[in-house]
Amino acid sequence: MKRFFILTNVFALSAAFSFADNPTADDYFESGMDKLSAKHYDDAIADFDSAIALDQDYAAAYYKRGLAYFFENDYATALRDFDHYLTMNPRDENGFYDRASCFQKMEMRQAAINDLNKCLTLKPRFVNALIKRGNLYFELNMPDSALLDYSAYIGFRPTSEKGYYNRGIVYKQQKQFELAVADYKKAIELSPNFQEVYTAAGSALVAMGRYTESMPYITKALELNQRDGDAYYNLGVAYSNTGKPDLACENFKQGAALNQQDAVKEYFNACGKVLTKSSN
């Protein structure tokens, strides 16, 4: 599967906290924030529960408790807290962004997009929301909308490799290989050790029949990750089409050992072999 950048907010959290003799809602909230920072989510939830018990209109406590549930992968419960928070703060773009993240985890993609639309209405330059919405559009097979969001992200963040890589994936799916390769090359320029983009660039060049040109990209991908089955497969295709059948078979074998299904097929079709445990 293609990896998309999944972005999360960074929260400013309090320092260590100790209770007074008669703790207030604020005391419990600050303690909960400290525990949230330390990733002690159950303890943080207990403190936010106490804050809400003392003040049922404590909006921030609902929000932060929702985050704690989110980080514990309890998305349904997190969603209820985000819902409650947004009824009290309907113009907080961060609340819509985080609820969208919750919907995304629950595979409720259209609901997530609806929240990101609200988020971006409130803050049009919210770049994390742009790339997240682009990912969702791509998953819903809406490539034109995804391209618009990735391009907008690039406009705001021209020195970030993320938008170029994601946009390249969409171009490659649409068989606009020249555009895909241009974006992948830009991503490599910005992030020279970004392994997946070398595989993607090599794959696009192989799809264009530019086998020799693809090889340095795929070789670099394998230098960075020797367990990339797609890279072995594409390098096998490149060798197969440049008169090097032995090298092709060796790479198909490596890809097949990693359960890359195209490599499994080619190891049989081109090399006449089936991978066994003894040959792995």
Long-range contacts (C-beta under 8 A, 24 or more apart in sequence): 2-169, 2-196, 2-200, 3-196, 4-135, 4-138, 4-166, 4-169, 5-131, 5-135, 5-162, 5-165, 5-166, 6-132, 6-135, 7-128, 7-131, 7-132, 8-101, 8-128, 9-94, 9-97, 9-98, 9-128, 11-36, 11-37, 11-67, 13-37, 23-50, 24-54, 25-50, 25-51, 25-52, 25-54, 25-55, 25-58, 25-61, 26-51, 28-54, 28-61, 29-58, 29-60, 29-61, 29-64, 32-61, 32-64, 32-65, 32-68, 33-64, 36-64, 36-67, 36-68, 39-71, 41-68, 41-69, 41-71, 41-72, 42-72, 44-68, 45-69, 45-72, 57-88, 59-85, 59-88, 59-89, 62-88, 63-89, 63-95, 63-98, 66-98, 66-102, 67-98, 70-98, 70-101, 70-102, 70-105, 73-105, 75-102, 75-105, 75-106, 76-106, 78-102, 79-103, 79-106, 91-122, 92-122, 93-118, 93-119, 93-120, 93-122, 93-123, 93-126, 93-129, 94-119, 96-122, 97-126, 97-128, 97-129, 97-132, 100-129, 100-132, 101-132, 104-132, 104-136, 109-136, 109-139, 109-140, 110-140, 112-136, 113-137, 113-140, 125-156, 127-153, 127-156, 127-157, 130-156, 131-162, 131-163, 131-166, 134-166, 135-166, 138-166, 138-169, 138-170, 143-170, 143-173, 143-174, 146-170, 147-171, 159-190, 160-190, 161-186, 161-187, 161-188, 161-190, 161-191, 161-194, 161-197, 162-187, 164-190, 165-194, 165-196, 165-197, 165-200, 168-197, 168-200, 168-201, 168-204, 169-200, 172-200, 172-203, 172-204, 172-207, 175-207, 177-204, 177-205, 177-207, 177-208, 178-208, 180-204, 181-205, 181-208, 193-224, 195-221, 195-224, 195-225, 195-228, 196-221, 198-224, 198-231, 199-228, 199-230, 199-231, 199-234, 202-231, 202-234, 202-235, 202-238, 203-230, 203-234, 206-234, 206-237, 206-238, 209-241, 211-237, 211-238, 211-239, 211-241, 211-242, 212-238, 212-242, 214-238, 227-258, 228-258, 229-254, 229-255, 229-258, 229-259, 229-260, 229-263, 230-255, 230-260, 231-255, 232-258, 232-260, 232-263, 233-260, 233-262, 233-263, 233-266, 236-263, 236-266, 236-270, 237-266, 240-266, 240-270, 245-270, 245-271, 249-273, 253-279
